[in-house]
Amino acid sequence: MAIGFRPTDDDERIIEHFKREGESTSDVLRRGLRSLERLAWEEQARADMARLALEDLSDEPDAWEYDEDGNIRVVGTDVVVASRKDTDR
């Protein structure tokens, strides 16, 4: 796919300002698109945080528990994660 783009003088100024050594105009535009994508993700994350800010999980059952050896066990499964004292770290 090819996309045509006719930058205005101001667009060219911005592109040149953000162009890194060895970068093409396309590289700068790609970075700009990634930045817009990241901003949209951050906006959605902030909206989700605001929506969930008052969520109270204290009445929810725990999804995991510690066993008698200090390991973490996922409730209702046989999945156990060894405690740090039992690992090589």
C-alpha positions, 0 to 999 in steps of 0.5 A: 500500500502506498499513501500520498502525503503532501506536507505543508511548510509547518509539517516539513518543519516538524518532520525536520525537527524530529528527524534523527540522524540517518532517518528518512521522512517515512521513519519519522512518520512511522514513529509519529504513528506509533506515538499516536497509538501509544497516546490512544492506549494511555488515554484508554488506560486512564479511562479504565482506571477512572472507571475502576477507581471505586471498584471494591474487590474485598468481597471477592474470593481470593484467586490464590493462597499460600500453602503451609510451605509458603508457596503460592497456590492458585485456588481450584487448580494444581498450579503452585509457584515455589516461594522465593526461599525455595528458588535459586534467586 
